[in-house]
């Protein structure tokens, strides 16, 4: 009821309805500013949205370009964005996973943002930002630097709204995403080896062409648009206890936190980063955004070296906890979603599930938990690698080297033993030249698929008993808790 009233109130303001009671207006303004900071962070003032004629006008939001003047997004910004984009963004489903709820011991729901037209949540902020452009800026167009989802979102909604879009993409951007942006009508400029170099070039072009630069995670209108996910979650699951949100540049978690904390002050907002780029955690330690070296990750969309200033100012007082997950947990989560939920989700979108499977959020046991599956744009080649690594992390792939007799029946004896044990051979190669100590033997490298870690242990035991020289490829840094939770797949589909 609170959510419906708030949106109705914002709708009436945007449409010029002045019949809302004065007391309600004061309350809304109070609510929107109750999280505002007094330590130099500016709360966005109410923009003059209405002309004297009562006809709404769109205004480009001024954007803080540095750390001196960050803008904190308010609840009013989010609800206004929800009204603004509702005709162009479908409400994404919130679905309970019976299988994973049974495994994890919590009531787990997935917010399926990957079902939006371009495959990610980025559409919300992109549409909101484009709709707020002035008539002048609609003519000159917008520019952004992106290697993927933000570029796709701007290109798609720019075409729908008749606004020209230029995206600067680094040379490492996936070919599929480059072609999709071009197909949607965007001007694609390839520049630089990294997104940072692409961004620098986009800023130079902005100065020359007079275009508005739209940051994919720190523009205030982008953050407000992403916050509509929080409104939807609170409307779809009124007794939600916690929302788990992927964190890269922090725009997504900032928007969701503003919406959810205003509607449910006691709800937990938990951020999850990739261990290979913990820029939000480092910002929390420093009390401000700081540069954090990033490394190649399956969650490439979260590898943002410096979180946004506006996003951080908004999210810092509202986020309850932040954790980080490793590559094996991410790969395993992609595999779990494919096998159990029949959902293809990119690495950046699965980190919330990865944190649960990795046993990092035990306090959520028995609670109603939502994790945001924020994107599904994963290259098919990367998906194949992820699934294979997921199988390895799940102890369902076993790689080993064994020395057998170089005589008829030598290799056959090995394959026969594997068949008797129920292992499926995925790859096998035998080498003679590199086994110098015994000319009557051959080294066999083998990769087999197994049922689970108990089956893997059984095969290792039998091989070690039969062969004198056998070496197994070790799985390093695999925690006991990951093994117990992430691999406990019995009774995946309970009756309830």
C-alpha positions in Angstrom: 0.0 0.0 0.0 2.8 2.4 0.8 4.5 1.6 -2.5 1.3 2.2 -4.5 0.5 5.5 -2.7 4.1 6.7 -3.2 4.0 6.0 -6.9 0.5 7.5 -7.2 1.8 10.6 -5.5 4.8 10.9 -7.8 2.6 10.3 -10.8 0.3 13.2 -9.7 3.3 15.6 -9.4 4.7 14.7 -12.8 1.3 15.0 -14.5 0.6 18.4 -12.8 -2.1 17.2 -10.3 -2.1 19.6 -7.4 -4.8 17.8 -5.4 -2.4 15.9 -3.2 -2.8 17.1 0.4 0.0 19.5 1.6 0.7 17.2 4.6 1.4 14.3 2.2 3.8 16.5 0.2 5.7 17.4 3.4 5.9 13.7 4.4 7.2 12.6 1.0 9.9 15.3 1.1 10.8 14.3 4.6 11.0 10.6 3.6 13.1 11.3 0.6 15.7 13.2 2.6 15.9 11.1 5.7 19.0 9.3 4.6 20.7 12.5 3.3 24.2 13.0 4.7 25.4 16.2 6.3 29.1 15.7 5.7 29.4 17.5 2.4 27.1 15.2 0.4 24.4 17.1 -1.4 20.8 15.8 -1.4 19.3 16.4 -4.8 16.9 19.3 -4.6 13.4 19.0 -6.2 13.8 20.0 -9.8 11.3 22.5 -11.3 9.5 19.8 -13.3 6.4 21.8 -14.1 6.0 24.9 -16.1 3.3 27.4 -15.1 1.0 25.8 -17.8 1.2 22.4 -15.9 2.9 20.6 -18.8 5.8 18.5 -17.7 9.2 19.3 -19.1 12.3 17.1 -19.1 15.5 18.4 -17.7 19.0 17.0 -18.0 20.3 16.2 -14.5 23.5 18.0 -13.6 26.1 15.3 -12.9 29.0 15.5 -10.4 32.2 15.0 -12.3 34.4 14.6 -9.2 34.5 13.6 -5.6 33.9 17.2 -4.3 30.2 17.3 -5.1 28.6 13.9 -5.1 24.9 13.7 -5.4 22.8 11.3 -3.2 19.8 9.8 -4.9 16.5 10.1 -3.1 13.4 7.9 -2.9 11.5 10.5 -4.8 14.0 10.2 -7.7 13.4 6.5 -7.8 9.6 6.7 -7.7 9.6 9.4 -10.4 11.8 7.2 -12.5 9.4 4.3 -12.0 6.5 6.4 -13.5 8.7 7.7 -16.2 9.9 4.4 -17.6 6.8 2.3 -17.0 5.6 2.3 -20.6 8.9 1.1 -21.9 10.2 -1.4 -19.3 8.3 -4.6 -18.4 8.1 -5.7 -14.8 10.5 -8.6 -14.5 9.4 -11.8 -12.7 10.3 -12.7 -9.1 10.4 -16.5 -8.9 11.0 -18.8 -6.0 13.5 -21.6 -6.5 12.2 -24.6 -4.7 15.4 -26.6 -5.5 17.9 -24.1 -4.3 15.8 -23.1 -1.3 15.9 -26.7 -0.3 19.7 -26.8 -0.7 20.5 -23.5 1.0 18.0 -23.5 3.9 16.5 -20.2 3.0 13.5 -19.1 1.0 15.3 -18.0 -2.2 13.8 -15.9 -4.9 15.3 -14.8 -8.2 14.7 -11.3 -9.7 15.1 -12.1 -13.4 16.5 -8.9 -14.9 18.1 -10.9 -17.7 14.6 -11.3 -19.2 14.6 -7.6 -20.3 14.9 -7.0 -24.1 18.6 -6.4 -24.2 19.4 -9.0 -21.5 20.2 -6.9 -18.5 18.9 -4.4 -15.9 20.7 -1.6 -17.6 17.6 -0.7 -19.6 16.0 0.9 -16.6 18.6 3.5 -16.1 19.2 4.1 -19.8 15.6 4.8 -20.5 15.2 7.1 -17.5 18.3 9.1 -18.5 17.2 9.4 -22.1 13.7 10.5 -21.1 15.1 13.3 -18.9 17.1 14.9 -21.6 16.2 18.4 -22.7 15.0 19.0 -26.2 18.4 20.4 -27.1 20.3 17.4 -25.8 17.9 15.0 -27.5 19.0 16.6 -30.8 22.7 16.5 -30.1 22.5 12.9 -28.7 24.3 11.1 -26.0 27.7 9.3 -25.8 28.9 6.5 -23.5 31.8 4.2 -23.0 30.8 0.5 -22.6 31.9 -3.0 -23.5 28.5 -4.5 -23.2 25.2 -4.1 -21.4 25.1 -0.3 -21.0 25.9 0.2 -24.7 23.1 -2.3 -25.6 20.6 -0.6 -23.4 21.3 2.9 -24.6 21.3 1.8 -28.3 18.0 0.0 -27.9 16.1 2.8 -26.1 17.8 5.5 -28.0 16.3 4.0 -31.2 12.9 3.7 -29.6 12.9 7.3 -28.3 14.5 8.9 -31.4 17.8 9.9 -29.7 21.1 9.4 -31.4 23.5 7.3 -29.4 27.2 6.9 -29.8 29.1 4.2 -27.9 32.8 3.9 -27.6 33.8 0.3 -27.1 37.3 -1.1 -26.4 38.8 -3.6 -28.8 38.2 -6.4 -26.3 34.4 -5.9 -26.5 32.6 -9.1 -27.7 31.9 -9.1 -31.4 28.3 -10.1 -30.8 27.6 -7.0 -28.7 29.3 -4.7 -31.2 27.1 -6.0 -34.0 24.0 -5.8 -31.9 24.6 -2.1 -31.0 25.2 -1.3 -34.7 22.0 -3.2 -35.7 20.0 -1.1 -33.2 21.2 2.0 -34.9 23.9 3.2 -32.5 27.2 4.7 -33.8 29.9 2.4 -32.6 33.5 3.7 -32.3 36.2 1.2 -31.4 39.0 2.7 -29.4 41.5 1.5 -26.8 42.5 -1.7 -25.2 40.5 -1.1 -22.0 37.3 0.5 -21.0 39.3 3.3 -19.3 40.9 4.2 -22.6 37.5 4.1 -24.3 36.0 6.4 -21.6 38.8 8.9 -22.1 38.2 9.0 -25.8 34.4 9.3 -25.2 35.1 12.4 -23.0 37.1 14.0 -25.8 34.4 13.3 -28.3 31.8 14.8 -25.9 33.7 18.1 -25.8 33.9 18.2 -29.6 30.4 17.2 -30.4 28.5 18.7 -27.5 26.9 15.3 -26.5 25.8 14.4 -23.0 28.0 11.7 -21.5 26.0 9.1 -19.7 28.0 7.1 -17.1 26.7 3.5 -16.9 26.8 3.3 -13.1 27.2 6.8 -11.7 24.9 9.1 -13.6 22.1 10.1 -11.1 19.3 9.3 -13.6 20.9 5.9 -14.2 21.0 5.1 -10.5 17.4 6.2 -10.0 16.3 4.0 -12.9 18.1 1.0 -11.4 16.3 1.7 -8.1 13.0 0.7 -9.7 14.1 -2.9 -9.2 13.9 -2.3 -5.5 10.3 -0.9 -5.8 9.3 -4.0 -7.8 10.8 -6.5 -5.3 9.1 -4.8 -2.3 5.8 -5.0 -4.2 6.2 -8.6 -5.3 7.5 -10.0 -2.0 6.2 -7.8 0.8 7.8 -9.8 3.6 11.3 -10.0 2.0 14.1 -10.1 4.6 17.1 -9.5 2.4 18.2 -8.5 -1.1 21.5 -9.6 -2.4 22.9 -7.3 -5.1 25.9 -7.7 -7.5 28.3 -4.7 -7.0 30.7 -3.3 -9.6 30.4 0.5 -10.0 27.7 0.5 -7.2 25.0 2.1 -9.2 22.7 -0.9 -9.0 23.0 -1.4 -5.3 22.7 2.3 -4.6 19.4 2.5 -6.4 17.9 -0.7 -4.9 19.0 0.3 -1.4 17.3 3.7 -1.6 14.0 2.1 -2.7 14.0 -0.9 -0.4 15.2 0.9 2.7 12.5 3.6 2.4 9.8 1.0 2.0 11.2 -1.5 4.5 13.8 0.1 6.8 14.7 -3.3 8.4 15.4 -5.1 5.2 19.0 -6.2 4.7 20.9 -5.0 1.6 23.9 -7.2 0.9 26.5 -6.4 -1.8 28.5 -9.1 -3.5 31.7 -8.4 -5.4 34.2 -10.5 -7.4 37.4 -11.1 -5.4 39.4 -10.0 -8.4 38.0 -6.4 -8.1 36.8 -5.4 -4.6 36.6 -1.7 -5.4 33.4 -1.2 -3.2 35.0 -2.9 -0.2 38.1 -0.8 -0.6 35.9 2.4 -0.9 34.1 1.5 2.4 37.5 1.1 4.1 38.8 4.4 2.8 35.5 6.2 3.3 35.6 7.3 -0.4 36.0 5.8 -3.8 39.6 4.7 -4.4 41.3 3.1 -7.4 41.5 -0.7 -7.0 43.5 -2.9 -9.4 41.2 -5.3 -11.3 42.0 -8.6 -12.9 40.2 -10.7 -15.5 37.2 -12.3 -14.1 34.2 -14.4 -15.1 32.2 -11.5 -13.6 33.7 -9.1 -16.1 30.8 -6.6 -15.7 31.8 -6.1 -12.0 35.4 -5.3 -12.8 35.2 -1.5 -12.2 38.4 -0.2 -10.7 36.8 2.9 -9.0 33.2 2.9 -7.9 31.0 5.9 -8.8 31.1 9.0 -6.5 27.3 9.5 -6.6 26.7 5.8 -6.3 29.0 5.4 -3.3 27.6 8.5 -1.5 24.1 7.0 -1.9 24.9 3.4 -1.1 27.4 3.8 1.8 25.0 4.4 4.6 22.4 1.9 3.3 24.4 -1.3 2.6 24.5 -3.7 5.5 27.1 -6.1 4.4 29.5 -6.8 1.6 31.2 -10.1 0.6 33.4 -11.2 -2.3 33.3 -14.5 -4.2 36.0 -16.3 -6.2 36.0 -17.6 -9.8 35.1 -21.2 -8.8 32.0 -20.1 -6.9 31.0 -18.0 -9.9 31.5 -20.9 -12.4 29.6 -23.3 -10.1 26.7 -20.9 -9.8 26.4 -20.5 -13.6 26.3 -24.3 -13.8 23.7 -24.5 -11.0 21.4 -22.1 -12.8 21.7 -23.9 -16.1 21.1 -27.3 -14.6 18.4 -26.5 -12.0 16.7 -23.3 -13.1 17.2 -23.7 -16.9 18.5 -20.1 -16.9 21.6 -18.8 -18.7 23.0 -15.9 -16.6 26.3 -14.1 -17.0 29.0 -14.2 -14.3 28.2 -10.8 -13.1 24.6 -11.8 -12.5 25.3 -14.9 -10.5 27.5 -13.6 -7.7 24.6 -13.3 -5.2 23.9 -17.0 -5.6 27.7 -17.7 -5.5 27.9 -16.0 -2.0 25.1 -18.3 -0.8 26.6 -21.5 -2.2 29.9 -20.5 -0.8 28.4 -20.3 2.7 29.3 -16.7 3.3 25.8 -15.6 4.4 24.8 -18.1 7.1 22.6 -15.4 8.8 20.1 -15.7 6.0 19.1 -19.3 6.8 15.4 -19.5 7.3 14.7 -16.1 5.8 13.1 -14.8 2.6 15.9 -13.8 0.4 16.0 -12.2 -3.1 19.0 -12.2 -5.3 19.1 -10.1 -8.5 20.1 -12.0 -11.6 21.1 -8.8 -13.3 22.2 -10.0 -16.8 22.3 -12.9 -19.2 24.6 -11.6 -21.9 27.3 -14.3 -21.9 29.2 -15.3 -25.0 28.7 -18.9 -26.0 32.4 -19.7 -25.9 32.7 -18.2 -22.4 29.6 -20.1 -21.3 31.2 -23.4 -22.4 34.3 -22.6 -20.4 32.2 -21.6 -17.3 30.3 -24.9 -17.5 33.4 -26.9 -17.7 35.0 -25.0 -14.8 31.8 -25.4 -12.9 31.9 -29.2 -13.3 35.5 -29.2 -12.1 34.5 -27.1 -9.0 31.6 -29.5 -8.4 34.0 -32.5 -8.4 32.3 -33.8 -11.5 35.4 -33.6 -13.7 38.5 -35.5 -12.7 41.8 -35.0 -14.5 44.8 -37.3 -13.9 48.0 -38.8 -15.3 48.7 -42.5 -15.0 51.6 -44.7 -16.2 50.6 -48.0 -17.8 52.4 -50.8 -19.7 53.2 -50.0 -23.3 51.9 -53.3 -24.5 48.6 -54.6 -26.0 45.9 -54.3 -23.4 47.7 -51.6 -21.3 45.5 -48.7 -22.1 42.5 -51.0 -22.5 42.9 -52.1 -18.9 42.6 -48.4 -17.8 39.6 -47.7 -19.9 37.9 -50.9 -18.8 38.4 -50.0 -15.1 37.0 -46.5 -15.7 33.9 -48.1 -17.5 33.4 -50.4 -14.5 33.5 -47.5 -12.2 30.9 -45.6 -14.2 33.2 -42.8 -15.3 32.7 -41.2 -18.8 36.0 -40.4 -20.6 35.9 -36.8 -22.0 39.6 -36.6 -23.2 42.5 -39.1 -23.3 46.0 -38.9 -24.8 49.0 -41.2 -24.3 52.6 -40.0 -24.4 55.8 -42.1 -25.0 58.5 -39.5 -25.7 58.4 -37.8 -22.3 58.6 -40.9 -20.2 62.4 -41.4 -20.1 62.7 -43.7 -17.1 60.8 -46.7 -18.6 60.8 -47.4 -22.3 58.2 -50.2 -21.8 55.6 -47.9 -20.3 53.4 -45.1 -21.5 52.0 -42.1 -19.7 48.2 -41.5 -20.2 46.6 -38.2 -19.6 42.9 -38.5 -19.0 39.8 -36.4 -18.1 36.7 -38.1 -17.0 33.2 -37.0 -16.0 31.9 -38.3 -12.7 28.6 -38.1 -10.7 29.7 -36.2 -7.7 32.6 -35.8 -5.2 32.0 -39.2 -3.6 32.1 -40.9 -7.0 35.3 -38.9 -7.7 36.9 -40.1 -4.4 36.0 -43.7 -5.3 37.7 -43.5 -8.7 40.8 -41.9 -7.2 41.0 -44.7 -4.6 40.7 -47.5 -7.2 43.2 -45.9 -9.6 45.7 -45.4 -6.8 45.3 -49.1 -5.7 45.9 -50.5 -9.2 48.6 -48.2 -10.6 51.9 -47.3 -8.9 52.3 -44.0 -10.7 49.2 -41.9 -10.8 48.8 -38.1 -10.3 45.6 -36.1 -9.9 45.1 -32.5 -10.8 44.3 -30.8 -7.6 41.4 -28.4 -7.0 42.9 -25.6 -4.9 41.2 -23.2 -2.5 38.0 -25.2 -2.4 36.5 -24.6 1.0 34.8 -27.3 3.0 31.6 -25.2 3.2 31.5 -24.8 -0.5 31.8 -28.6 -0.9 29.0 -29.3 1.6 26.5 -26.7 0.5 27.2 -26.3 -3.2 27.4 -30.0 -3.9 24.5 -31.1 -1.7 22.2 -31.7 -4.7 20.1 -34.6 -3.3 16.4 -34.0 -3.5 16.7 -31.0 -5.9 13.1 -31.0 -6.8 11.1 -31.5 -3.5 7.3 -31.8 -3.7 6.8 -28.4 -2.2 
